[in-house]
């Protein structure tokens, strides 16, 4: 979640909806069945559970087909290798007195969550852009596909956990190119401390407290935290994550911290490393907001959290050029990652390169006010029809008619099969289906 928030907050992560928030989101829709609901019917089955659809439903059959694939659990998959490297780091470096790992791992939690879990439990503001139907996948007005693994944070803390990792698939409506995909994978890490645990290495902690009354919120601490606690938490967090980066990328890396903002942590940072001549953002992190811990029943503790995207790391570490490759079932791809030791160096070698086919589509945006068009609506429609044959979609021209005051968009759609050459005739069939569906479901008028 923390990773995604960087993007949305600059225009990234999402929040629990109380009933007023649900009304707020629902008010953005027309009240009639959404285009996705029109395709799905009165109900939709996700992860073996059936849910009624409504005007907020925007999940598509293409996205539904990805639920349950769990790429991070497939043993001959690059995401599994990254997951095991991260898991092994915490297992080997953070143990209790008996030598047992203190971090527990969860990798099979259902991606279906309530809006409350995904948003409000994480203190995301009620009108935050990440709640918009154009940003997240809604099953209906009560349930959605998680936009980040942080959606489980409060529930796991409530269960009594104070050190855990959550691996899982997350879902975001996004642009289409070689580095973006509507489904990707994250790991969320959380560690909490009691007063005794945080100060146990201090020579004389008798005069110290993790909390202070009437404190002021400052750039480097929360209002309820003592400065000593804030600095020890920051040191623990940054030491842990720099060592994780060294474990993944090598001991000689150069790292730097960048101040950031997330609704659920303060202070917050992003970690960047110098990698192959460029600064690479590795993760987002911060000190968990005390209000979040109070709502989780752990208000007597303090802690930190971080989140990172597995695909981002795997593409860099294994030199994987296109995010669609992670979904390939081709043995030529998967066999390259079929290794016993997850630390084995692997550099992806292309199975083959096939030519692109490019088609453009121009249309007038809906004049009917009952349609609320966003580019992500079109991207989802293209993905649902073209699937992974679509390599890229981008808006390259926008025009407003001076007299009619109508807006026209022109998109370029790049098609490429990962395993064979596509013919222009095949592409034209798919392209016509996109035109027909856009007219019918989005209310646009093809030019």
MIDO-132959 format. One line per 3 residues: number of its first residue (from 1); for each residue x, y, z of N, C-alpha, C. Coordinates in steps of 0.001 Angstrom, whole numbers, plus 500000, padded with zeros to 6 digits. Each point is the difference from the previous one (the first is absolute). Layout:
N
NUM> X Y Z X Y Z X Y Z | ... .
# end
This chain:
447
1> 500829 498800 500000 499171 501200 500000 500858 501242 500000 | 501043 499990 500847 500834 501177 500144 500613 500388 498655 | 500416 498990 499200 500591 500312 498715 499023 500733 499084 .
4> 498809 499483 499895 499019 500564 499077 499640 501425 500382 | 499960 500278 501312 499536 501303 500452 500837 501121 499455 | 501285 499740 499771 500852 501070 499525 499424 500622 498739 .
7> 499505 499144 499084 499474 500522 498747 498693 500736 500204 | 499052 499378 500697 498686 500609 500157 500075 501254 500842 | 500838 499991 501023 500066 501158 500874 500646 501194 499325 .
10> 500751 499784 498919 500576 501118 499289 499036 500529 498948 | 498978 499544 499706 499049 500503 499009 498815 500855 500315 | 502115 492979 503838 499927 498733 500071 499320 499341 500958 .
13> 499404 498988 501330 499418 498896 500640 498594 500255 500387 | 499158 499513 500559 498576 500187 500030 499399 499800 501402 | 498629 499850 500429 499494 500227 501387 498641 499393 500300 .
16> 499530 499790 501290 498721 499349 500307 498865 500962 499797 | 498953 499539 499453 498880 500905 499818 498959 499798 501067 | 499750 501035 500746 498808 499995 500827 498833 500264 499063 .
19> 498786 499856 500511 498849 500119 499128 499968 501311 499231 | 500323 501160 500613 499993 501229 499229 500962 499954 498821 | 501148 499331 500160 500959 499925 498910 499446 499175 498856 .
22> 499270 498932 500320 499387 499189 498961 499018 500846 499211 | 499216 500806 500689 499063 500875 499302 500753 500973 499097 | 501146 500474 500500 500788 500954 499227 500454 499372 498686 .
25> 500497 498760 500051 500443 499337 498787 498814 499688 499109 | 498941 499511 500595 498839 499637 499199 499429 501208 499282 | 500145 501181 500578 499444 501197 499383 500719 500349 498710 .
28> 501180 499426 499780 500729 500265 498771 499461 499173 498846 | 499140 499049 500278 499435 499166 498962 498578 500429 499700 | 499445 499441 498942 498692 500456 499538 498842 499328 500700 .
31> 500268 498917 500719 498912 499244 500614 499563 498834 499136 | 500264 500068 498703 499690 498877 499119 501158 499006 500036 | 499797 498767 499513 501096 499027 500005 501215 500550 499263 .
34> 501175 499783 500544 501229 500446 499358 500258 499161 498754 | 500882 500453 499095 500332 499179 498828 500490 498613 500384 | 500797 499914 501082 500495 498689 500433 498854 499132 500499 .
37> 499075 500597 500768 498852 499243 500501 499130 499521 498855 | 499910 500809 498951 499218 499589 498834 500593 498762 499350 | 501321 499873 500044 500651 498813 499453 499860 498800 500925 .
40> 500054 500237 501305 500027 498907 500968 498623 499492 500392 | 498990 500849 499893 498668 499615 500444 499736 500439 501425 | 499049 499351 500660 499573 500408 501335 500962 499605 501108 .
43> 500908 499080 499715 500926 499549 501039 501328 499604 499378 | 501026 499916 500858 501324 499608 499540 500629 499114 501077 | 500710 498956 499577 500671 499090 500928 501492 500305 499995 .
46> 500524 500311 501185 501404 500320 500154 500551 499175 501161 | 501052 499255 499737 500626 499193 501047 498975 499109 500711 | 499158 499365 499211 498993 499012 500429 498832 500613 500790 .
49> 499900 501301 500036 498874 500668 500641 499238 500811 498955 | 498661 500042 500145 499167 500720 499040 499498 501305 500612 | 500100 501072 499220 499623 501324 500465 499042 500630 498993 .
52> 499010 500766 500474 499128 500737 499068 500773 501162 499381 | 499716 500303 498752 500600 501165 499358 499098 501206 500190 | 500554 501192 499853 499202 501216 500091 500671 501090 499166 .
55> 499601 501226 500201 500491 501093 499158 501476 500298 500211 | 500606 499495 501071 501415 500236 500253 500880 498894 499425 | 499419 498895 499603 500763 498866 499474 500815 500418 498787 .
58> 501292 499760 500040 500828 500275 498818 501047 498912 499748 | 499890 498882 500691 500881 498868 499763 499623 499370 498662 | 500984 499519 499252 499753 499452 498671 500350 498513 499946 .
61> 499469 499273 499013 500353 498575 499865 501498 499765 499866 | 500695 500901 499324 501443 499846 499849 500704 500044 501355 | 499558 500897 500880 500598 500097 501339 499593 498792 500837 .
64> 498738 499595 499899 499537 498838 500760 500832 498755 499684 | 500430 499879 498750 500772 498825 499595 501362 499956 500674 | 500470 501137 500527 501312 500043 500659 499913 499638 501485 .
67> 498818 500118 500588 499844 499716 501430 500269 498520 500261 | 500845 499731 500957 500317 498615 500343 501218 499438 499299 | 500619 500781 499089 501193 499489 499313 501187 499929 500968 .
70> 500096 500935 500938 501021 499960 501068 501406 499731 499463 | 500452 500863 499116 501311 499812 499382 501128 499952 501023 | 499815 500691 501131 501048 500038 501025 500174 498670 500718 .
73> 499134 499012 499702 500094 498686 500641 500453 498912 499035 | 500259 500364 498721 500416 499015 499002 501517 499826 500054 | 500460 498784 500215 501413 499767 500309 500948 500297 498846 .
76> 499545 499971 498768 500887 500301 498870 499677 501363 499419 | 499766 500964 500891 499576 501318 499555 500909 501077 500606 | 500316 501058 499242 500889 501047 500541 499446 500678 501244 .
79> 498683 500155 500111 499431 500630 501190 500183 499125 501231 | 499998 498691 499806 500246 499085 501122 501434 500151 500491 | 500947 500156 499067 501397 500166 500395 500184 501274 500810 .
82> 499395 501103 499558 500089 501260 500742 499356 499843 501372 | 498840 499373 500024 499284 499793 501268 500868 499201 500988 | 500648 498916 499509 500824 499174 500888 501228 500762 500480 .
85> 500583 500838 499162 501162 500782 500429 499617 500946 501140 | 498841 500643 499870 499539 500915 501050 499662 499219 501268 | 499277 498924 499828 499598 499165 501133 501224 499473 500742 .
88> 500985 499493 499269 501203 499439 500629 500785 501064 500753 | 500020 501228 499475 500701 501081 500695 499416 500192 501398 | 498685 500085 500098 499378 500220 501306 500079 498755 500878 .
91> 499900 498815 499413 500129 498776 500783 501386 499869 500627 | 501029 500386 499253 501374 499782 500462 500517 501100 500913 | 499476 501215 499854 500548 501126 500754 499162 500417 501207 .
94> 498768 499524 500078 499125 500419 501099 499414 498769 500671 | 500675 499571 501078 499595 498793 500721 499888 500330 501484 | 499232 499165 500704 499863 500190 501443 501103 499232 500733 .
97> 499905 499965 501320 501050 499351 500802 500140 498523 499709 | 498925 499389 499534 500041 498565 499692 500488 499731 498577 | 500267 501080 499250 500465 499828 498634 498890 499896 498978 .
100> 498758 500251 500417 498868 499937 499079 499744 501366 499378 | 499593 500053 498727 499721 501290 499353 498885 500748 500726 | 500179 501317 500151 498950 500784 500661 498956 500490 498995 .
103> 500363 500017 498708 499043 500434 498977 499205 498793 499497 | 498679 500092 500068 499150 498982 499400 499637 500445 498588 | 499713 499049 499127 499769 500283 498582 498599 499543 499593 .
106> 499305 500864 499262 498653 499703 499498 500000 500234 498493 | 499689 498943 499237 500037 500117 498545 498745 499482 499318 | 498952 499710 500781 498783 499427 499408 498733 500739 500424 .
109> 500122 501244 500447 498819 500762 500400 499195 500394 498768 | 498682 499893 500078 499150 500296 498855 500176 501443 499555 | 500057 500246 498676 500105 501377 499503 498695 500774 500098 .
112> 498901 499332 500356 498720 500701 500165 499938 500591 501406 | 499849 501303 500078 499939 500687 501287 498837 500987 499983 | 499625 500457 501166 498983 501046 500062 500646 501345 499687 .
115> 499175 500948 499622 500515 501346 499785 500593 500556 501282 | 499403 499603 501115 500477 500465 501304 501418 499499 500266 | 500248 498730 499683 501341 499447 500197 501022 500700 499109 .
118> 499636 500220 498760 500936 500525 499018 500308 501477 500185 | 499050 500740 500596 500177 501450 500087 500016 500518 501445 | 498865 499995 500660 499860 500708 501272 500921 499459 501083 .
121> 500231 498694 500016 500877 499443 501036 501405 500555 499892 | 500314 500563 498837 501335 500542 499745 500013 501523 499994 | 498899 500596 500483 499932 501448 500201 500058 500798 498703 .
124> 499657 499372 498866 499965 500731 498733 498829 500979 500036 | 500214 501256 499659 498919 500988 500070 498775 499588 499195 | 498843 500453 500461 498722 499577 499409 499895 500327 498526 .
127> 500539 501139 499585 499872 500410 498602 501304 499797 499223 | 500858 499129 500481 501275 499755 499326 499764 499408 498616 | 500834 500405 499045 499826 499571 498614 500087 498486 499848 .
130> 500730 499324 500880 500169 498550 499870 498700 499239 500204 | 498988 500643 500590 498693 499354 500169 499165 500036 498727 | 500365 500814 499041 499189 500184 498800 499887 498699 499205 .
133> 498830 499740 499395 499852 498799 499172 500988 499944 498843 | 500549 501128 499613 500987 500006 498920 501353 499470 500450 | 500189 499814 501324 501297 499582 500525 500036 498561 500496 .
136> 498872 499504 500542 499983 498682 500641 498924 499119 499390 | 500093 498685 500272 499028 499039 499477 498961 499675 501069 | 498757 500421 499743 498908 499767 500928 499157 498816 499540 .
139> 499731 499093 500947 499061 498903 499739 498579 500535 500117 | 499768 500790 501023 498755 500749 500174 500264 501097 501037 | 498967 500565 500553 500172 501125 500924 500560 499596 501358 .
142> 500119 498701 500262 500520 499524 501284 501348 499293 499892 | 500275 499407 498835 501206 499178 499851 500801 500426 498774 | 501293 499726 500086 500909 500346 498913 501172 499027 499990 .
145> 500812 500058 498939 501268 499292 499988 501039 500915 500629 | 500751 499482 500962 500928 500848 500750 500932 500752 499053 | 500235 501241 500336 500926 500822 499228 501401 499953 500580 .
148> 500156 499344 501145 501293 499870 500662 499884 498949 501096 | 501091 499366 500323 499988 498986 501059 499804 500632 501369 | 500136 501316 500104 499753 500691 501269 498564 499864 500462 .
151> 499106 499604 499117 498590 499840 500370 499818 498991 501131 | 500998 499144 500232 499905 498979 501050 500717 500413 501291 | 500616 501162 499976 500863 500394 501113 499252 500038 501333 .
154> 498880 500704 500045 499276 500142 501259 499528 498652 500541 | 499450 499152 499109 499475 498708 500449 501102 499115 500572 | 501177 500018 499389 501097 499172 500494 500526 500522 501337 .
157> 500068 501318 500150 500419 500557 501289 498969 499673 501071 | 498718 500084 499660 498937 499664 500953 500092 498558 500472 | 500514 499131 499121 500106 498585 500370 501146 499737 500966 .
160> 500791 501039 500303 501076 499858 500972 501389 499963 499396 | 500116 500169 498687 501306 499949 499356 500734 501325 500159 | 501303 499925 500197 500779 501231 500085 501199 500013 499056 .
163> 500152 498957 499155 501041 499980 498975 499539 499047 498900 | 499710 500526 498818 499473 499130 498944 500292 500568 498616 | 499972 499080 499016 500112 500334 498585 498755 499480 499301 .
166> 499450 500782 499080 498845 499577 499204 500380 500087 498530 | 499952 498862 499306 500230 499960 498556 498661 499773 499314 | 499779 500678 498883 498745 499771 499295 499862 500818 498740 .
169> 498971 499641 499213 499667 500727 498785 499130 501198 500348 | 500235 501113 499323 499220 501212 500211 499531 500505 498642 | 498941 500818 500014 499296 500352 498765 499799 501511 499910 .
172> 500441 500581 498890 499858 501431 499781 499637 500282 498552 | 499109 500920 499780 499703 500456 498643 501102 500967 499597 | 500648 499728 498887 501195 500771 499679 500188 500072 498492 .
175> 501007 500788 499584 500323 500104 498592 500588 498685 499503 | 500188 499913 498691 500502 498768 499400 501339 500290 499339 | 501049 499371 500505 501309 500037 499360 500820 498845 500551 .
178> 501306 499987 499693 500826 498831 500335 500273 499860 501489 | 499715 501047 500804 500277 499926 501439 498746 500085 500860 | 498822 500125 499392 498752 500084 500761 499058 498863 499621 .
181> 499338 499458 500998 499056 498897 499796 498938 500129 501089 | 498744 499651 499709 498947 500202 501004 500099 499061 501197 | 500839 498984 499892 500238 499084 501118 501508 499926 500213 .
184> 500430 500224 501226 501407 499800 500323 500085 499491 501436 | 501194 499863 500516 500188 499321 501284 500840 500851 500934 | 499651 499949 501282 500660 500803 501017 500376 499146 501201 .
187> 500921 500552 500788 500225 499494 501351 499870 501182 500945 | 499259 499791 501070 499824 500978 501069 500698 499466 501238 | 500806 500837 500640 500666 499588 501223 499649 500923 501144 .
190> 499738 499433 501184 499642 500783 501185 500768 499449 501196 | 500527 500903 500828 500591 499578 501264 499604 500988 501087 | 499490 499460 501116 499597 500804 501146 500916 499722 501184 .
193> 500092 500999 500893 500878 499892 501171 499251 500446 501254 | 500218 499284 501088 499604 500506 501312 501092 500953 500475 | 499744 500693 501091 501010 500902 500541 501267 499235 500358 .
196> 499847 498839 500620 501160 499198 500396 500805 499574 498774 | 499309 499551 498940 500706 499531 498796 500751 501132 499311 | 499387 501182 499930 500643 501107 499289 501232 500509 500743 .
199> 499951 500013 501336 501101 500567 500789 500927 498956 500598 | 499886 498740 499577 500739 498936 500681 501519 500122 499851 | 500478 500703 498970 501441 500154 499829 500521 501310 500600 .
202> 499092 500790 500585 500419 501234 500668 500539 499648 501383 | 501133 500583 500379 500661 499621 501258 499101 500228 501217 | 499360 501156 500077 499102 500279 501124 498698 500588 499447 .
205> 499007 499132 499704 498761 500478 499390 498947 500445 501011 | 500352 500027 501277 498986 500258 501031 499353 501368 499865 | 500718 500961 499419 499466 501353 499878 499351 500251 498644 .
208> 499899 498957 499154 499485 500156 498645 498587 499455 499860 | 499260 500545 499079 498653 499536 499679 499784 500119 498500 | 499222 499087 499422 499733 500090 498564 498939 501056 499695 .
211> 499252 500417 501033 498955 501008 499790 500283 501254 500822 | 499423 501113 499541 500055 501226 500773 498646 500709 499907 | 499594 500634 501094 498741 500728 500010 500206 501409 499457 .
214> 498979 500486 499321 499989 501366 499482 501164 500268 499052 | 500446 498958 499314 501078 500177 499042 499509 500662 498724 | 500917 500531 499231 499662 500651 498750 500427 499133 498825 .
217> 499171 499992 498969 500342 499288 498778 501038 500814 499240 | 501087 499356 499658 501074 500676 499283 500386 499168 498784 | 500896 500525 499214 500392 499310 498773 500603 498632 500275 .
220> 500660 499837 501164 500690 498745 500283 499346 499167 501099 | 498764 500354 500417 499319 499168 500994 498520 500332 500079 | 499229 499027 500523 498584 500211 500252 499808 500684 501347 .
223> 498807 500583 500179 499752 500774 501212 500046 499170 501279 | 499620 498715 499938 499973 499180 501201 501283 499257 500282 | 500973 500067 499088 501247 499254 500168 501072 500874 500629 .
226> 500797 499404 500873 501161 500726 500520 501057 500062 498904 | 500866 500979 500091 501060 500131 498999 500923 498793 500030 | 500265 499446 501201 500862 498814 500108 499391 498815 499256 .
229> 498681 499806 500172 499325 498891 499326 500018 500207 498491 | 499730 501238 499560 499966 500293 498566 501345 499702 499343 | 501082 500398 500659 501319 499802 499407 500408 498525 499999 .
232> 499653 499266 501062 500315 498569 500029 499193 499230 498951 | 498733 500374 499813 499178 499362 498973 500570 500274 498612 | 500369 501256 499777 500575 500357 498694 501281 499220 499735 .
235> 500856 499889 501010 501248 499260 499828 499728 498526 499715 | 499068 499406 500731 499655 498591 499792 499472 499764 498591 | 499086 500869 499572 499393 499861 498676 501038 500154 498895 .
238> 500759 501077 500049 500942 500265 498916 501128 498977 499953 | 500466 499547 501149 501038 498968 500025 499481 498708 499380 | 498787 499631 500369 499400 498775 499462 499891 500062 498487 .
241> 499507 501115 499475 499702 500076 498573 501246 500218 499148 | 500987 500706 500508 501261 500109 499263 500665 498629 499917 | 499952 499239 501106 500574 498646 499978 499222 499083 499058 .
244> 498681 500181 499919 499201 499219 499037 500421 500345 498578 | 500166 501286 499708 500427 500408 498661 501367 499419 499650 | 500912 499972 500979 501322 499413 499761 499890 498496 499749 .
247> 499082 499359 500718 499771 498564 499807 499495 499715 498592 | 499181 500906 499455 499411 499789 498681 500922 500432 498874 | 500674 501147 500171 500750 500598 498902 501512 499934 500163 .
250> 500496 499589 501141 501437 499925 500213 500474 500963 501068 | 501046 499627 500719 500456 500776 501162 500565 501368 499629 | 500452 500160 498760 500655 501246 499626 499075 501078 499483 .
253> 498690 499863 500164 499075 500974 499426 500085 501346 500723 | 499669 501050 499270 499874 501333 500566 498512 500274 500197 | 499618 500427 501213 498582 500215 500311 499777 501411 500497 .
256> 498766 500487 499831 499633 501305 500542 498528 499982 500405 | 499676 500844 500971 498634 500105 500502 499369 501298 499509 | 498746 499897 499574 499248 501157 499517 498750 500146 500862 .
259> 499757 501202 500513 498792 500235 500793 498758 499774 499148 | 498960 499425 500603 498771 499696 499276 498800 500274 500903 | 498815 499846 499448 498768 500140 500780 499078 498829 499703 .
262> 499508 499342 501039 498967 498977 499901 499012 500246 501132 | 498714 499744 499800 499004 500274 501047 500182 499158 501253 | 500641 498854 499875 500015 499016 501088 501328 499908 500723 .
265> 500989 500805 499577 501283 500041 500704 500468 501445 500121 | 500753 500276 501072 500652 501301 500172 501073 499872 501080 | 501219 500442 499667 500469 500445 498692 500081 498850 499005 .
268> 500145 500351 498714 500008 499006 498923 501177 500258 499070 | 500491 498925 499396 501142 500115 499089 499852 499022 498842 | 500769 500287 498947 500222 499051 498915 501488 499689 499942 .
271> 500316 498738 499740 501391 499590 499871 500346 499871 498525 | 501066 500673 499599 500500 499897 498633 501424 499468 500027 | 500335 499204 498983 501361 499489 499898 500563 500321 498620 .
274> 501307 500148 499939 500674 500197 498718 500175 498630 499356 | 499350 499818 498841 500017 498685 499363 500167 500172 498500 | 501105 499479 499474 500310 500070 498572 499908 501434 499479 .
277> 500541 500934 500788 500100 501377 499552 498800 500876 500287 | 498915 499434 500541 498799 500778 500291 499590 499830 501456 | 499279 501008 500534 499413 499863 501320 498683 499250 499866 .
280> 499896 498872 500684 498830 499134 499944 499238 500077 501313 | 498719 500346 499936 499167 499982 501198 499695 498550 500360 | 500365 499600 501204 499845 498604 500420 498733 499801 500816 .
283> 499700 500932 500898 498868 499792 500900 499583 501303 500650 | 498832 499965 500639 499512 501080 500837 499826 499469 501411 | 500135 500881 501005 499949 499529 501376 499723 501155 500942 .
286> 499832 499694 501278 499807 501049 500983 499633 499451 501363 | 499832 500919 500956 499582 499650 501355 498478 499944 500016 | 499440 498878 500437 498552 499796 499945 499284 501071 500826 .
289> 498974 500601 499405 499203 500986 500725 499406 499364 501256 | 500158 500677 501141 499534 499440 501264 498485 499807 500008 | 499272 500856 499276 498545 499833 499908 499642 498656 499391 .
292> 500797 499554 499038 499768 498697 499376 500218 498880 501018 | 501036 500128 500819 500264 498969 501004 498930 499991 501084 | 499501 501171 500388 498903 500055 500976 498772 499269 499459 .
295> 499672 500220 498730 498828 499349 499416 500201 498502 499855 | 501270 499556 500024 500316 498573 499876 500135 499314 501356 | 499816 500752 501103 500113 499422 501328 501422 499880 500501 .
298> 500948 500725 499366 501408 499929 500414 500543 501392 500281 | 499176 500815 500633 500391 501372 500274 501138 500153 500972 | 500369 498912 500712 501124 500070 500935 501328 499669 499324 .
301> 499979 499801 498675 501206 499698 499249 500246 501083 498951 | 501208 500014 499469 500343 500853 498864 500628 499105 498944 | 500073 500493 498753 500555 499115 498987 500249 500665 498670 .
304> 500543 499214 499076 500244 500476 498645 499421 499025 498985 | 499871 500496 498761 499456 499179 498915 500685 500387 498698 | 500048 499047 499064 500537 500292 498671 499223 499193 498968 .
307> 500097 500407 498741 499378 499260 498917 500827 500117 498741 | 500102 498917 499250 500725 500053 498725 499329 499092 498979 | 500199 500338 498725 499421 499229 498905 500971 498946 499502 .
310> 499527 498760 499894 500886 498907 499602 500386 500094 498524 | 499051 500383 499136 500325 500101 498574 501094 501031 499748 | 499920 501129 500686 501000 501062 499813 501407 499460 500272 .
313> 500144 499240 501099 501312 499449 500336 500425 498919 499016 | 499048 499123 499649 500336 498900 499105 500411 500490 498619 | 499324 501042 499498 500357 500520 498682 501415 500544 499992 .
316> 500411 500623 501103 501360 500528 500083 501031 498897 500222 | 499730 499127 500955 500988 498981 500365 500197 498958 498906 | 498931 499656 499275 500080 498945 498994 499995 500537 498571 .
319> 499991 501323 499844 499989 500650 498685 498816 499527 499159 | 498821 500028 500605 498768 499632 499299 499414 501275 499382 | 499847 500077 498675 499660 501263 499346 498522 500356 499970 .
322> 499129 499019 500179 498572 500252 499820 499222 499317 501121 | 499145 500762 500686 499284 499473 501161 499032 498882 499636 | 499567 499944 498738 499097 498917 499589 500658 498629 500086 .
325> 501328 499982 499927 500702 498721 500042 499748 499231 501289 | 499709 500706 501083 499748 499317 501267 498789 499076 499921 | 499106 500266 499055 498788 499195 499863 500137 498909 498939 .
328> 501188 499896 499415 500232 498992 498975 500042 498600 500612 | 499422 499040 499292 500099 498589 500410 500974 499250 499099 | 500699 500733 499141 500954 499401 499074 501164 499383 500778 .
331> 500307 498749 499708 501063 499298 500720 501360 500631 499738 | 500158 500645 498835 501257 500664 499704 500278 501156 500940 | 498927 500647 500492 500154 501072 500985 500175 499432 501395 .
334> 499084 499144 500424 499987 499510 501379 501219 499146 500325 | 500506 499249 499032 501130 499107 500273 501247 500775 500413 | 500093 501271 499596 501171 500798 500361 500043 500301 501496 .
337> 498867 499870 500682 499915 500319 501422 499767 498762 500859 | 500185 498842 499393 499812 498734 500709 501321 499610 500656 | 500309 500654 501142 501259 499766 500708 499691 499601 501443 .
340> 500876 499211 500587 499784 499553 501377 500308 501094 501013 | 501065 500750 499764 500408 501066 500909 499452 501326 499485 | 499117 500665 500751 499413 501258 499515 501022 501114 499814 .
343> 501196 499864 500573 501041 501011 499834 500818 499798 498731 | 499686 498975 499218 500707 499746 498750 499845 501187 499049 | 501095 500563 499499 499881 501112 499042 499324 499535 498709 .
346> 499011 500744 499558 499280 499678 498769 499890 501264 499166 | 500335 499904 498724 499770 501099 499063 499089 499484 498903 | 498852 500612 499867 499013 499539 499020 500544 500093 498581 .
349> 499806 498929 499236 500367 499974 498591 498720 499886 499176 | 499754 500959 499116 498760 499969 499205 499847 498686 499254 | 498792 499444 500085 499716 498773 499260 499984 500315 498513 .
352> 499344 501103 499632 499985 500487 498619 499374 501381 499981 | 500233 500742 498946 499452 501337 499846 499086 500004 498783 | 498779 500485 500161 499036 500031 498913 499604 501437 499698 .
355> 499630 500286 498763 499701 501385 499610 498693 500511 500596 | 499918 501312 500111 498795 500660 500484 499026 500252 498858 | 498732 500126 500376 498963 500511 499102 499364 501201 500698 .
358> 499859 501098 499300 499501 501220 500618 498740 500488 499292 | 498942 500243 500756 498754 500566 499480 499604 501187 500863 | 499400 501014 499390 499507 501167 500722 498479 499960 500081 .
361> 499469 500643 501035 498554 500123 500148 499691 501412 500490 | 499065 500671 499309 499588 501358 500375 498513 500012 500288 | 499600 500716 501028 498572 500095 500295 499693 501276 500771 .
364> 498726 500422 499865 499485 501104 500808 499601 499454 501359 | 500364 500707 501033 499582 499579 501333 498495 500132 500132 | 499392 499270 500942 498534 499984 500118 499425 501396 500246 .
367> 498946 500299 499281 499261 501237 500269 498880 499744 500995 | 499648 498721 500164 498967 499588 500956 500571 500090 501413 | 499403 500805 500847 500519 500219 501357 499920 498756 500879 .
370> 499245 498982 499566 499911 498775 500803 501282 499171 499903 | 500871 500335 499033 501289 499328 499887 501071 500876 500637 | 500789 499420 500890 501096 500727 500634 501302 499379 499513 .
373> 500551 500550 498910 501139 499384 499324 501327 500391 500648 | 500892 499004 500184 501398 500241 500350 500861 499116 499104 | 501244 500402 499714 500864 499153 499166 500161 498580 500543 .
376> 499985 499836 501334 500130 498654 500553 498827 499107 499629 | 498809 500598 499752 498865 499214 499507 500358 499380 498649 | 500606 500801 499135 500378 499504 498680 501121 498975 500098 .
379> 500990 500264 500861 501092 499036 500154 499480 498640 500467 | 499063 500024 500949 499429 498738 500482 499253 499270 498889 | 499253 500754 499204 499254 499383 498898 500970 499362 499006 .
382> 501094 500708 499683 500995 499458 499069 500625 498735 500562 | 500359 500025 501281 500587 498807 500616 499031 498830 499996 | 498725 500289 500272 499018 498930 500078 499808 499316 498654 .
385> 500105 500769 498918 499798 499428 498666 501309 499460 499428 | 501066 500793 500098 501266 499602 499391 500887 499164 500887 | 499745 500019 501316 500812 499219 500931 501471 500360 499895 .
388> 500872 498999 500085 501433 500252 499978 500563 500134 498590 | 499112 500037 498990 500456 500353 498653 500268 501494 499909 | 499459 500763 500947 500199 501451 500004 501254 500332 500790 .
391> 500982 500568 499331 501259 500352 500644 499951 501399 500597 | 499318 500917 499322 500003 501387 500451 498781 500728 499438 | 499460 500905 500795 498948 500907 499554 500341 501383 500539 .
394> 499969 500996 499143 500251 501344 500507 499211 501036 499204 | 499604 501028 500721 499279 501128 499409 501020 500924 499349 | 499925 500146 498652 501002 500830 499342 499410 501259 499374 .
397> 498673 500143 500065 499429 501230 499480 498664 500281 500689 | 499793 501264 500330 498747 500431 500608 499550 501273 499281 | 498705 500064 499704 499501 501117 499214 498633 500422 500522 .
400> 499788 501299 500135 498701 500543 500388 499442 500797 498827 | 498829 499583 499515 499380 500681 498866 499575 501399 500433 | 500459 501051 499287 499733 501372 500451 498525 500388 500015 .
403> 499210 499413 499099 498582 500351 499949 499141 499041 500818 | 500227 498717 499806 499167 499003 500682 500417 499794 501452 | 501201 500466 500353 500541 499825 501348 499994 498530 500431 .
406> 500272 499138 499038 500134 498572 500287 501481 499645 499992 | 500364 499053 500857 501406 499603 500133 500236 498672 499294 | 501068 499964 499243 500386 498777 499298 501321 499482 500546 .
409> 500085 498684 500190 501245 499339 500393 500454 499086 498868 | 501307 499951 499798 500561 499039 499058 501060 499180 500731 | 499805 498683 500014 500903 499086 500693 500748 499141 498988 .
412> 501235 499706 500301 500781 499046 499211 500082 498692 500787 | 499604 498910 499365 500026 498672 500623 501072 499171 499299 | 500977 499541 500786 501087 499177 499474 499739 498553 500392 .
415> 499911 499132 499001 499742 498577 500231 501289 499217 499752 | 500258 499012 500858 501117 499094 499763 499772 498723 500788 | 500103 498872 499352 499913 498705 500672 501371 499678 500582 .
418> 500021 499437 501198 501278 499692 500640 500655 498752 499423 | 499241 499166 499267 500525 498698 499611 499894 499692 498510 | 499404 500899 499204 499920 499783 498554 499720 501325 499305 .
421> 500070 499990 498676 499726 501197 499221 498503 500171 499798 | 499500 501185 500326 498592 500331 499756 499839 500496 498568 | 498901 499633 499359 499706 500544 498673 499154 501255 500155 .
424> 500075 500890 499043 499194 501213 500041 498519 499662 499948 | 499655 498914 499313 498588 499589 499922 499477 499619 501383 | 500797 499278 500787 499597 499650 501364 499792 501253 500840 .
427> 500935 500927 499865 499931 501239 500773 498771 500810 499615 | 499695 500047 498715 498844 500779 499553 498692 499473 500592 | 499898 498684 500142 498797 499417 500607 499851 500477 501444 .
430> 501089 499939 500752 499973 500451 501396 499706 501493 500072 | 500605 500758 499097 499828 501453 500011 498545 500393 499745 | 499353 499294 499073 498578 500286 499730 499138 499669 501210 .
433> 500363 498929 500725 499255 499659 501214 500153 501097 501051 | 501192 500580 500066 500223 501100 500947 499154 501204 499626 | 499957 500327 498734 499186 501130 499538 498524 499785 500333 .
436> 499492 498786 499704 498590 499707 500252 499677 500063 501485 | 500861 499421 500816 499745 499968 501446 500128 501393 500617 | 500953 500797 499516 500153 501354 500520 498753 500824 499731 .
439> 499443 499836 498818 498765 500716 499659 498850 499564 500889 | 499888 498689 500211 498867 499455 500739 500117 500225 501503 | 501183 499792 500551 500152 500006 501452 500478 501341 500570 .
442> 500725 500781 499214 500538 501259 500514 499270 501217 499452 | 499136 499795 499015 499220 501108 499466 500770 500912 499084 | 501149 499561 499481 500796 500844 499110 499484 499881 498580 .
445> 500439 500910 499166 499599 499997 498593 501259 499931 499149 | 500179 498868 499290 501208 499807 499187 500036 501040 498888 | 501176 500606 499814 500154 501007 498951 500417 499353 498678 .
# end
